[in-house]
Amino acid sequence: MIARWLGASVAFLFLSSATARAGSPQMAGGSQHEANGSKPAVIVTPGDLKWGAGPKSLPPGAEAAVLDGDPTKKGAFAMRLKMPPGYKIPAHTHPRQERLTVISGKFQLGHGGKFDDAKLKDLEPGSYFSLPPGMQHFARAAEDTVVQLNSDGPWEINYVNPNDDPRKTKSAGMEKQGAGTQATGSGASPQ
């Protein structure tokens, strides 16, 4: 009887100690995530954003800030793009789903294989869209605009007209009287 009680007491103390260790702040942090293979939480405030030049696959003039993940590698990522007024992205597609939220400004989106002002739809802050892979679309920032892309990498953009690819031309980005602008490509590294 005493042996059974002593054994139960030792087992209770052992289990209580193990439970207390598993719930400790140290295990609730990064080491617990590393132990089970998941990545730690990501929290980014506006002051934390590190803006740099936009991806070379987009027209010059955009800035980018990666919030989470790596847009150049396989896996989920979140990236913000900051665009000046008049910034245009010619008709293009993406090989993976594109999910975009307008953070600030006015973003304009149109569907089709050629940029057409008449097809642009105004998207105010808080607007969201999700486009399937291969859908032809084009965009413009009507004013200073910030958007957030949440997608799966690697991020790629393929222009309907290869001549619109800024990696192939020097003139792209800001809308000019009587002239279109270009954008294309993969490799979303903001630097």
Stockholm file with secondary structure:
# STOCKHOLM 1.0

chainA/1-191         MIARWLGASVAFLFLSSATARAGSPQMAGGSQHEANGSKPAVIVTPGDLKWGAGPKSLPPGAEAAVLDGDPTKKGAFAMRLKMPPGYKIPAHTHPRQERLTVISGKFQLGHGGKFDDAKLKDLEPGSYFSLPPGMQHFARAAEDTVVQLNSDGPWEINYVNPNDDPRKTKSAGMEKQGAGTQATGSGASPQ
#=GR chainA/1-191 SS CHHHHHHHHHHHHHHHHHHHHHTSHHHHTHHHHHHHTCCCCCCCCGGGCCCEECCTTSCTTCEEEEEESCTTSSEEEEEEEEECTTBEEEEEECSSCEEEEEEESCEEEEESSSCCGGGCEEECTTCEEEECTTCCEEEEESSSEEEEEEEEESCEEEESSGGGCTTTCSCCSBCBTTBCCCCCEECCCCC
#=GC SS_cons         CHHHHHHHHHHHHHHHHHHHHHTSHHHHTHHHHHHHTCCCCCCCCGGGCCCEECCTTSCTTCEEEEEESCTTSSEEEEEEEEECTTBEEEEEECSSCEEEEEEESCEEEEESSSCCGGGCEEECTTCEEEECTTCCEEEEESSSEEEEEEEEESCEEEESSGGGCTTTCSCCSBCBTTBCCCCCEECCCCC
//
